Amino acid sequence: MAYTVPFVNPREHYRRYQAELEAAMIGALAQGDLIMRGQLREFEQNLARFVGCRHVVGVASGYHALHLSLLAAGVGPGDEVVTVAHTFVATISAIVNCGASPVLVDVRDDYDMDCGALEAAITPRTRAVLPVHLNGRVSDMAAIGDICSRRGLLIIEDAAQAIGATFGGRQAGTFGRAGCFSFFPFKILGGFGDGGAVATDDEAIALAIRRLRYNGEDRDTGEYHYHGFSALLDNVQAAVLDVKLRHLPSWIEHRRRIAQRYTAALAGVGDLRLPPADDADRRDIFQNYVIRTSRRDALRAHLRSSGIETLVHWPKPVWEHLGLRLGEHRLPNTEAICREVISLPMSAETTDRDVELAAAAIRGFFGD
């Protein structure tokens, strides 16, 4: 189906930046720079400067960023890692694939970790906490940091949706032992295939992940230190991402402006619950603009028939996927969110007209 208002618009995105992107790709290909060459190192250095950390290590995906960070931090069998249930499954799979046990807790109305639930979930086996900065909003890292400091726990941040977002003036990904980013194509900083990165100030963590991403080998010495993975961010993707990184600040501002237009157009409509506003601590980037309504499925069908593309993250709680063997849980807010959320069109290419059309269709549905 061709939508009047697409959720994202990759064709238009490519058209706008085609000359810069093709120059970067052709430059890498013409020089034969495919694996672990200058483009990767330059992107890692530039991203480290943007985020405000000492080291960035490019990896094959956001999942690999999480998995390798946990391994590098020493998380393994017998350990528990507390994280949220309202997240993409890769967050939880990264814990499971370290041999550790995920402990799932509920989220608040802003979709980020409930710190009271976190503290209640800690046991003698808890080794780490993995907060997820969902939709481009940083979790309450003051409270989480205080809890982890008092209880002697590691923090590994899932910042896959929050690159450029801040809490207390600090960037997402800089609060824990490591921060993990995703460059999946439809992320605010997305490649032309999958990719990810780890941000850290810990030199030992950075070195371990550089080895783990390349089969356990130290490329400077040729020594294999352990069994690793083939999980490298390739040079062509790094070259593309380095071009896009230069535009990221303007894309963030565009999303924030589009979010303001949505909020102004939808305030007081039906039973809609809109995204939380910035507070004194937070500056959100709106990876997603998420609304909630008890009539979600009917509204989504109406929007589809009106030519408005939407997504749902996620239509059922993760533990209800029985193949994941996560057990039974009772997390009321997570369950309600899964029934009620819709993500509206939001990208660097979303226009004021797109917002007007989407908002008009939503108001029409509610009779406002």
Secondary structure, DSSP 8 states (H G I E B T S, - for coil): ---SB-S--HHHHHHHHHHHHHHHHHHHHHTT--SSSHHHHHHHHHHHHHHT-SEEEEES-HHHHHHHHHHHTT--TT-EEEEESSS-HHHHHHHHTTT-EEEEE-B-TTSSB-HHHHHHH--TTEEEEE-B-GGG----HHHHHHHHHHHT-EEEEE-TT-TT-EETTEETTSSSSEEEEE--TTSSS--SS--EEEEES-HHHHHHHHHHTBTTB-TTT--B-S---B-B--HHHHHHHHHHHHHHHHHHHHHHHHHHHHHHHHTT-TT-B------SSEE---SSEEEE-TTHHHHHHHHHHTTB--B-S-SS-GGG-GGG-------HHHHHHHHHEEEE--STT--HHHHHHHHHHHHHHHT-
